[in-house]
């Protein structure tokens, strides 16, 4: 869950323009293939959209993804306040 949260955080930072998979990979500290797998999971859940621009996949967050990340941040902050690992 934490990795998916990290990937979503990177994508949301990309704003309306979106973010390339290489940027997601680098900023989330994942290799290319696992990053694509995580992005596919987020796409199938309706949290992220993908566009093909000049042979590059560009990922943007959906409205549903934005609401999810808000709730995820609340959960993360609560867990961290109890010094628990997740």
Buried (B, 14 or more C-beta within 10 A) or exposed (E): EEBBBBBBBBBBEBEEEBBBBEBBBEBBEBEEEEBBEBBEBBBEEEBBBBEEEEEEBBBBBBEEBEEBBEEBEEEBEEEEEEEEEE
